[in-house]
Amino acid sequence: MISASRPNKRRVTRFRTKLLAAMMLVVSGLMAFALYFAQRHVTAAAQRDLQQNFQAELFSLDKVQELRNAALAERCGTLASRPRIHAALEDNALDLLYPSAKDELRDLMEDEGSLHTGPSLHAKFYRFLDAAGAVLSPPNPKDVGQLSHRVETQLILKKLPETQQIGYIRENADAADEIVDEVVAAPIFSTETGDVISALVVGFEPFELIGKGAGSGTKSGIWLNDQLHMPSLSKSAQAALGSEIAKAVTNSASAQSNFTVTVNGAPQLLFYKRLNPNSLFPPAYEICLYPLADSMAELHRLRWRIGGAGALLLLGGFVASHLVAARLAVPVEKLELDSEKNRAQRKRAETALASTSEKLKRSTRYSADASHQLKSPVTVLRAGLEGLLTRDDFKPEIYEELSALLHHTHRLTGVIDDLLLLSRVDAGHLQIDSQPVNLSQIIEEWLDDLGALPDSPEVKIEKKFPADLCIAGEKRYTSLIVQNLLENARKYNRPDGLIRVTAARNGGEVVLTIGNTGHPIARDAQEHVFERFHRGGTGSHISGHGLGLNLARELARLHDGDLRLVRSEDDWTEFEARFLIAAQTSDGATQTT
């Protein structure tokens, strides 16, 4: 018992360990997924908030830029339409062009910082373009803003614009104090033909490089001629960042976009936007850098908080898993003990079943052997009695005794035959050769023979069945079933009693019912009526050996039917036998072999 319980405990311990490991694995997996999605959600929310803040700041600054550009365009358009300028151009009096424009553009060139919101509307220079888009050289550059030849060539256009154009040019490109100027080109139309005859180009200090980024850490610059101009960064940082901008601008078809870069070891969000779409000047892009260090630090702190909370939850999950596993192991331990008991009981039952099966086999062999051994002596005894009855030198009472003995030998032969048949059924050696059998004919034959039974009371017989009621079976054994039922109905009847025989088709079966009057079977004996050698249901004075009903039911079941006691009460006992109906041919006739 001790050696059997130890393996059970080890199995339960292994089960508990595996269960705990499985639950911990499930809890760990769920927590990992939860942490992953929580961090992903926090990161997405932080990036979304950052983008919204950045876009809001850019939107407000771009609105100011649009208002400034609109004011510059209106101012330049008004100046380009002045009569004195048109007169000088249309009369080809180019030597009077710049002197005439000096008075018209004096208010734009003079410093009016006290009159405006800032120096953003103060012009640094202006130039006129001829009909081919080349710069008309001023007689006195100091009056119109002095420019080097290299810078002045950047104002040349391939053709005159028909609408106002915005562009950007570089001053002191090779020096440390490089300057980028914003220029507005306003077309000048002929008052006679309406054609573009010239253009006024005015240069301003770009608004992007003046006000952006104050107090927010945002840096701004301009991408022009494949070079970045951002005075707040060193030349080396501008060169490194410029290569990334060049890739983004070249590979993207969009006029604006943003991506993350690293500047001086710090993460930055870079935004670029085309400043002069559809312009005759070279393309220029506004570049803005938004620092991400604070946002990344806050995101890192949030991740640590989520990780800490996840670790605490995971620890709690492990503890809960241990408690749940211990609780779930209790019924498993009980089930293990019950299973051990069930295995022991099943082993005892199998041993008992094997012993019973062996006893049954021995009993079957004994019955068969005994029946065979008895048959020969009974045959010899019957032959001797029949020989004595042929003699005529015995007294009459001797002949009566000899006749009674001969009758008992016939009964003994019937018992032996029944035992042999039952032993074949028990051994599974009896096979039914199913043929169409005329049940009506068999019933009629045995009803005719009932009157020949000795010591049988006179009874009335009622019968109701078709003339050719055929079943599937073997005639010999079907006849034996009918014989047993009719002989019992006659033997256990009372004087002037009744035997009723009915048979009819019921679906795919034939139902045979045989009932008789007489003393009923005792209620406590009815459930044993089909047991072998069982007698005592209707009185012990009637001869019999207790095998008939058992044999009849076994034979009925071999025919895929059955035999049962319907009722036995109030001077009436009734049995019912069921058989399969014989197969029919295509023309409706019963098949015969």
C-alpha positions in Angstrom: 0.0 0.0 0.0 2.9 2.3 0.8 4.7 1.5 -2.4 1.5 2.2 -4.4 0.8 5.5 -2.7 4.2 7.0 -3.3 4.0 6.8 -7.1 0.5 8.4 -6.8 1.9 11.3 -4.8 4.7 11.7 -7.3 2.2 11.8 -10.1 0.1 14.4 -8.3 3.2 16.5 -7.6 4.2 16.3 -11.2 0.7 17.3 -12.2 0.7 20.2 -9.8 4.1 21.4 -11.1 3.0 21.1 -14.7 -0.3 22.9 -14.0 1.6 25.7 -12.2 4.1 26.0 -15.0 1.3 26.2 -17.6 -0.7 28.8 -15.6 2.5 30.9 -15.1 3.2 30.6 -18.8 -0.3 31.8 -19.7 -0.2 34.6 -17.2 3.3 35.7 -18.5 2.0 35.6 -22.1 -1.0 37.7 -21.2 1.0 40.2 -19.3 3.6 40.4 -22.1 0.8 41.1 -24.6 -0.8 43.6 -22.3 2.5 45.5 -21.7 3.3 45.4 -25.4 -0.1 46.9 -26.4 0.0 49.4 -23.5 3.4 50.7 -24.4 2.4 50.7 -28.1 -0.7 52.7 -27.2 1.2 55.2 -25.0 3.9 55.6 -27.7 1.2 56.2 -30.4 -0.6 58.7 -28.1 2.6 60.6 -27.3 3.6 60.8 -31.0 0.1 61.9 -31.9 0.2 64.6 -29.3 3.6 65.7 -30.4 2.5 65.9 -34.0 -0.6 67.8 -33.1 1.5 70.3 -31.0 4.0 70.7 -33.8 1.4 71.1 -36.5 -0.4 73.6 -34.4 2.7 75.7 -34.0 3.6 75.4 -37.7 0.0 76.3 -38.6 0.1 79.5 -36.6 3.5 80.6 -38.0 2.4 79.7 -41.6 -0.6 81.9 -41.2 1.6 84.8 -40.3 3.8 84.0 -43.2 0.9 83.9 -45.6 -0.3 87.3 -44.3 3.2 88.7 -44.8 3.5 87.3 -48.3 0.1 88.7 -49.2 1.1 92.1 -47.9 4.4 92.0 -49.9 2.7 90.9 -53.0 0.1 93.7 -52.8 2.8 96.3 -52.1 5.0 95.1 -55.0 2.0 95.0 -57.3 1.0 98.5 -56.5 4.6 99.8 -57.1 4.8 97.9 -60.4 1.7 99.7 -61.6 3.0 103.3 -61.0 2.6 105.5 -64.1 6.2 106.9 -64.0 7.6 103.4 -64.1 5.4 102.4 -67.0 6.2 105.5 -68.9 10.0 105.0 -68.6 9.6 101.3 -69.8 7.2 101.9 -72.7 9.2 104.9 -74.0 12.3 102.9 -73.7 13.8 105.6 -71.5 15.8 103.1 -69.5 18.2 105.8 -68.2 15.2 107.4 -66.5 13.8 104.1 -65.1 15.7 103.8 -61.9 15.6 107.6 -61.1 11.8 107.6 -61.6 11.5 104.4 -59.5 13.6 105.9 -56.7 10.9 108.3 -55.6 8.2 105.7 -56.0 10.0 103.1 -53.9 11.6 105.4 -51.4 9.1 104.4 -48.6 9.8 100.7 -49.2 13.5 101.1 -49.1 13.7 103.4 -46.1 13.7 101.8 -42.6 10.2 102.0 -41.3 10.5 99.7 -38.4 8.7 102.2 -36.2 5.7 102.2 -38.5 5.3 98.4 -39.0 5.2 95.4 -36.8 8.9 94.6 -37.6 11.5 94.9 -40.2 10.0 92.1 -42.3 8.4 94.6 -44.8 11.6 96.6 -45.3 13.2 96.0 -48.7 16.9 95.4 -49.0 17.1 96.0 -52.8 15.1 96.0 -56.0 15.9 95.5 -59.7 14.1 95.6 -63.0 14.2 92.8 -65.6 14.1 93.4 -69.3 11.8 91.6 -71.8 14.2 88.6 -71.9 14.3 88.2 -68.1 17.8 89.7 -67.6 18.6 92.3 -65.0 18.7 95.9 -66.0 21.7 97.4 -64.3 21.0 100.4 -62.1 23.2 103.6 -62.7 23.7 104.0 -58.9 23.5 100.6 -57.0 23.7 102.3 -53.7 20.3 103.9 -54.2 18.6 100.5 -55.1 20.6 98.2 -52.8 24.0 97.1 -53.7 24.5 93.5 -54.8 27.5 91.5 -56.1 27.5 90.3 -59.6 27.2 86.7 -58.3 24.1 87.5 -56.4 22.6 89.6 -59.1 22.8 86.7 -61.6 20.5 84.7 -59.3 17.7 87.3 -60.2 17.8 86.4 -63.9 14.7 84.4 -65.1 14.3 82.4 -68.3 11.2 84.4 -69.1 9.2 87.2 -67.5 6.5 86.0 -65.0 2.8 86.6 -65.8 2.0 86.4 -62.1 3.8 87.4 -59.0 6.6 84.9 -58.1 8.4 84.2 -54.9 12.0 83.1 -54.8 15.1 82.9 -52.6 18.8 83.9 -53.3 22.0 83.4 -51.3 24.4 86.1 -50.3 28.0 85.4 -49.1 27.4 81.7 -49.9 31.0 80.8 -49.1 31.3 83.0 -45.9 30.4 82.1 -42.3 27.8 84.9 -42.3 25.8 83.6 -45.3 22.5 85.3 -45.8 19.4 84.1 -47.7 17.1 86.8 -49.1 13.4 86.4 -50.1 12.5 88.0 -53.4 9.2 88.9 -54.9 8.9 89.3 -58.7 5.9 91.4 -59.8 5.1 91.5 -63.6 4.7 94.9 -65.3 2.2 95.0 -68.2 2.1 97.3 -71.1 -0.8 99.8 -70.9 -1.2 99.6 -74.7 -0.9 95.8 -75.5 -1.3 94.3 -72.1 1.8 92.2 -72.6 4.4 91.7 -70.0 7.2 94.1 -70.8 9.2 93.9 -67.6 9.3 92.7 -63.9 10.1 94.4 -60.6 12.1 92.2 -58.3 12.2 93.3 -54.7 14.4 91.6 -52.0 13.5 91.2 -48.3 14.9 89.5 -45.3 13.0 86.1 -45.0 10.5 86.0 -42.2 11.4 82.3 -41.4 14.8 83.2 -40.1 13.6 86.0 -37.8 10.8 84.9 -35.5 10.5 81.2 -35.5 11.5 79.1 -32.5 11.6 81.7 -29.9 10.9 80.1 -26.5 9.9 76.7 -28.0 13.3 75.3 -29.0 12.2 75.1 -32.7 14.9 75.9 -35.2 14.1 77.1 -38.7 16.0 77.4 -42.0 15.8 77.2 -45.8 16.8 74.4 -48.2 18.0 76.1 -51.4 20.2 74.9 -54.2 20.8 71.5 -52.5 22.2 73.3 -49.4 20.8 73.9 -46.0 20.9 77.4 -44.5 20.1 77.2 -40.7 22.3 79.8 -38.8 21.4 78.2 -35.4 23.4 75.0 -36.5 27.1 74.6 -37.1 28.4 74.1 -40.7 29.1 70.4 -40.0 25.7 69.8 -38.6 24.1 71.6 -41.5 26.1 69.5 -44.0 25.1 66.2 -42.2 21.4 67.2 -42.0 21.5 68.5 -45.6 22.3 65.0 -47.0 19.2 63.5 -45.2 17.0 66.4 -46.4 18.2 65.8 -50.0 17.3 62.1 -49.9 13.8 62.9 -48.5 13.1 65.7 -51.0 14.4 63.6 -53.9 12.5 60.4 -53.0 9.2 62.0 -52.0 6.7 63.4 -54.4 4.9 65.4 -51.7 5.6 69.1 -51.3 5.8 68.7 -47.5 6.5 65.9 -45.0 8.3 65.2 -41.7 10.6 62.6 -40.3 12.9 62.0 -37.3 16.6 62.9 -37.4 19.4 63.1 -34.9 21.2 66.4 -34.6 24.2 66.7 -32.3 23.2 63.4 -30.7 19.7 64.6 -29.8 16.5 63.4 -31.6 14.6 66.0 -33.6 11.4 66.1 -35.6 12.2 67.6 -39.0 9.5 69.2 -41.1 10.0 70.5 -44.7 7.6 72.4 -46.9 7.9 73.9 -50.4 7.9 77.7 -50.2 7.6 78.6 -53.9 5.6 76.0 -55.8 5.2 76.7 -59.5 7.8 79.4 -59.3 10.3 80.4 -62.0 12.9 80.7 -59.3 14.8 77.6 -58.0 12.8 75.5 -55.6 13.2 76.4 -51.9 12.0 74.5 -48.9 11.2 75.7 -45.4 13.0 73.5 -42.8 11.9 73.3 -39.2 13.4 71.3 -36.4 11.4 70.4 -33.3 13.3 68.9 -30.3 12.2 65.5 -29.1 14.4 65.1 -26.0 11.8 66.1 -23.5 9.1 64.1 -25.2 11.3 61.0 -25.4 12.3 61.4 -21.8 8.6 61.6 -20.8 7.8 58.6 -23.0 10.7 56.7 -21.4 9.4 57.5 -17.9 5.9 56.3 -18.9 7.4 53.0 -20.2 9.2 52.5 -16.9 6.0 53.1 -15.0 4.1 50.7 -17.2 6.9 48.1 -16.9 6.9 48.5 -13.1 3.1 48.1 -13.0 3.4 45.1 -15.2 6.0 43.5 -13.0 3.8 43.9 -10.0 0.8 42.5 -11.8 3.0 39.6 -13.0 4.1 38.9 -9.5 0.5 38.9 -8.4 -0.4 36.6 -11.2 2.3 34.2 -10.2 1.0 34.1 -6.6 -2.6 33.7 -7.9 -1.5 30.9 -10.2 0.2 29.1 -7.4 -3.0 29.3 -5.2 -5.2 28.3 -8.1 -3.0 25.4 -9.0 -2.9 24.2 -5.4 -6.7 24.4 -5.3 -7.2 22.6 -8.6 -4.8 19.9 -7.5 -7.1 18.9 -4.6 -9.8 17.3 -6.8 -7.0 15.8 -9.0 -5.6 14.1 -5.9 -9.0 12.8 -5.0 -9.5 11.7 -8.6 -6.2 9.9 -8.5 -7.2 8.0 -5.3 -10.6 7.2 -6.8 -9.0 6.0 -10.0 -6.7 3.8 -8.0 -9.7 2.3 -6.2 -11.5 1.9 -9.5 -8.5 0.1 -11.0 -8.4 -2.3 -8.1 -12.2 -2.9 -8.3 -11.9 -3.4 -12.1 -9.1 -5.8 -11.6 -11.1 -7.8 -9.1 -14.2 -7.7 -11.4 -12.1 -8.9 -14.4 -10.7 -11.7 -12.3 -14.2 -12.7 -11.2 -15.5 -12.4 -14.8 -12.7 -14.6 -16.0 -13.4 -17.2 -13.3 -17.2 -17.1 -14.1 -16.5 -17.4 -17.8 -14.3 -20.4 -17.1 -16.9 -22.0 -14.9 -19.5 -21.4 -17.6 -17.3 -23.0 -20.2 -16.8 -26.0 -17.9 -20.5 -26.2 -17.2 -21.3 -26.1 -20.9 -18.7 -28.8 -21.6 -20.1 -30.8 -18.8 -23.7 -30.4 -20.0 -22.7 -31.5 -23.5 -20.6 -34.4 -22.3 -23.2 -35.6 -19.8 -26.0 -35.3 -22.5 -23.9 -37.4 -24.9 -23.1 -39.9 -22.2 -26.7 -40.3 -21.1 -28.2 -40.6 -24.6 -26.8 -44.0 -25.3 -27.9 -45.7 -22.0 -31.4 -44.2 -22.4 -31.6 -45.5 -26.0 -30.6 -49.0 -24.8 -33.2 -48.7 -21.9 -35.9 -47.7 -24.3 -35.2 -50.6 -26.6 -35.3 -53.0 -23.7 -38.6 -51.7 -22.5 -40.1 -51.9 -26.0 -38.9 -55.5 -26.3 -40.5 -56.4 -22.9 -43.8 -54.9 -24.0 -43.9 -57.3 -27.0 -44.0 -60.3 -24.7 -47.4 -61.7 -23.6 -46.5 -63.6 -20.5 -46.7 -60.6 -18.0 -49.6 -59.6 -15.8 -51.6 -56.5 -16.8 -50.1 -54.4 -14.0 -46.6 -55.2 -15.3 -47.5 -53.9 -18.8 -48.8 -50.7 -17.1 -45.5 -50.2 -15.3 -43.5 -50.9 -18.4 -45.6 -48.3 -20.4 -45.0 -45.7 -17.7 -41.3 -46.4 -17.8 -41.2 -46.1 -21.6 -43.0 -42.8 -21.3 -40.3 -41.5 -18.9 -37.5 -42.6 -21.2 -39.1 -40.4 -23.9 -39.2 -37.5 -21.5 -35.6 -38.1 -20.5 -34.6 -38.1 -24.2 -36.4 -34.7 -24.6 -34.4 -33.3 -21.6 -31.1 -34.6 -23.1 -31.9 -33.1 -26.5 -32.7 -29.7 -24.9 -29.5 -29.8 -22.9 -27.5 -30.6 -26.0 -29.2 -27.7 -27.9 -28.6 -25.2 -25.0 -24.9 -26.2 -24.8 -24.5 -25.4 -28.5 -26.3 -22.1 -28.0 -24.0 -21.2 -25.0 -20.9 -22.2 -26.9 -22.0 -20.0 -29.9 -22.0 -23.0 -32.2 -25.6 -22.9 -33.2 -26.2 -20.9 -36.5 -29.5 -20.2 -38.0 -29.9 -20.9 -41.7 -32.6 -18.3 -42.4 -35.3 -19.4 -44.8 -38.9 -18.4 -45.3 -40.9 -20.5 -42.8 -44.7 -20.9 -42.9 -45.6 -20.1 -39.3 -49.3 -20.7 -39.8 -48.7 -24.2 -40.9 -46.4 -25.0 -37.9 -49.1 -23.7 -35.5 -51.8 -25.8 -37.1 -49.7 -28.9 -36.9 -49.0 -28.5 -33.2 -52.6 -27.6 -32.4 -53.6 -31.0 -34.0 -51.0 -32.8 -31.8 -52.1 -31.2 -28.5 -54.8 -33.8 -28.0 -52.1 -36.6 -28.0 -50.4 -35.3 -24.8 -51.0 -37.6 -21.9 -52.8 -36.4 -18.8 -53.8 -33.2 -20.4 -57.1 -31.5 -19.5 -59.8 -30.9 -22.1 -59.6 -27.3 -23.3 -61.2 -25.0 -25.9 -58.9 -23.6 -28.6 -59.4 -20.2 -30.2 -57.1 -19.2 -33.1 -56.8 -16.2 -35.3 -54.0 -15.8 -37.9 -53.6 -15.7 -41.7 -53.2 -19.0 -43.6 -49.8 -18.2 -45.0 -48.0 -16.1 -42.4 -44.3 -16.5 -43.3 -41.3 -15.6 -41.1 -37.5 -15.6 -41.7 -35.9 -18.5 -39.7 -35.2 -22.2 -39.6 -38.2 -24.4 -39.5 -36.8 -26.9 -37.0 -36.1 -24.3 -34.3 -39.2 -22.3 -35.0 -41.3 -25.4 -34.6 -39.6 -26.1 -31.2 -40.5 -22.5 -30.0 -44.2 -23.0 -30.9 -44.1 -26.5 -29.4 -42.9 -25.3 -26.0 -45.4 -22.5 -25.8 -48.4 -24.7 -26.8 -47.4 -27.6 -24.5 -47.0 -25.2 -21.6 -50.4 -23.6 -22.4 -52.0 -27.1 -22.4 -50.1 -28.5 -19.3 -50.7 -25.5 -17.1 -54.4 -25.1 -18.1 -57.4 -26.0 -16.0 -60.3 -28.4 -17.1 -62.7 -26.8 -19.6 -60.2 -24.0 -20.0 -59.2 -21.9 -23.0 -56.1 -21.6 -25.3 -56.1 -18.5 -27.5 -53.5 -18.3 -30.4 -53.2 -15.1 -32.5 -50.6 -14.1 -35.0 -50.3 -11.0 -37.3 -47.9 -8.8 -39.1 -46.7 -5.6 -37.3 -44.4 -3.5 -39.4 -41.4 -5.6 -40.3 -42.2 -8.3 -37.7 -44.7 -11.1 -37.0 -46.1 -11.2 -33.5 -47.3 -14.5 -32.1 -49.4 -14.5 -28.9 -50.4 -17.6 -27.0 -52.5 -17.3 -23.9 -54.2 -19.8 -21.6 -56.4 -20.0 -18.6 -55.3 -21.6 -15.4 -53.5 -20.8 -12.2 -51.3 -17.7 -12.8 -47.5 -17.6 -12.2 -46.7 -16.1 -8.8 -45.7 -12.5 -9.0 -42.3 -13.0 -7.4 -41.6 -15.9 -9.8 -42.4 -14.1 -13.0 -39.0 -12.4 -13.3 -37.3 -15.9 -13.1 -39.7 -17.7 -15.5 -37.1 -17.8 -18.2 -34.2 -19.1 -16.0 -33.0 -22.7 -16.5 -34.4 -25.4 -14.3 -36.8 -22.9 -12.7 -40.2 -24.3 -11.7 -42.6 -23.3 -9.1 -44.7 -20.7 -10.8 -47.9 -22.7 -11.2 -47.6 -25.8 -8.9 -45.2 -28.6 -8.5 -47.7 -31.5 -9.3 -47.3 -30.8 -13.1 -44.5 -32.6 -14.8 -41.6 -30.6 -16.4 -37.9 -30.0 -16.3 -37.7 -26.2 -16.4 -35.8 -25.9 -19.7 -38.5 -25.2 -22.3 -39.1 -21.4 -21.9 -35.3 -20.8 -21.6 -34.6 -22.7 -24.7 -37.6 -21.1 -26.6 -36.3 -17.6 -25.7 -32.7 -18.3 -26.7 -33.9 -19.7 -30.1 -36.2 -16.7 -30.6 -33.3 -14.3 -30.0 -31.1 -16.3 -32.5 -33.9 -15.5 -35.0 -33.4 -11.8 -34.2 -36.6 -11.8 -32.3 -37.6 -12.2 -28.7 -40.0 -14.0 -26.3 -41.5 -12.4 -23.2 -44.2 -12.9 -20.6 -46.9 -10.4 -21.4 -49.0 -11.0 -18.2 -50.0 -13.7 -15.7 -52.9 -12.8 -13.5 -56.6 -13.4 -12.9 -56.8 -16.9 -14.4 -54.9 -15.9 -17.5 -51.3 -16.2 -18.7 -50.0 -14.9 -22.0 -46.7 -15.1 -23.8 -45.6 -13.1 -26.9 -43.0 -14.2 -29.5 -41.6 -11.9 -32.2 -40.1 -13.0 -35.5 -38.7 -11.1 -38.5 -41.1 -11.2 -41.5 -39.9 -13.1 -44.5 -38.5 -11.1 -47.5 -40.8 -10.5 -50.4 -40.0 -10.8 -54.1 -40.6 -7.9 -56.6 -44.0 -9.4 -57.5 -45.1 -9.6 -53.8 -44.6 -13.4 -53.4 -42.6 -14.8 -50.5 -39.1 -15.9 -51.4 -38.4 -19.6 -51.1 -35.3 -21.7 -51.4 
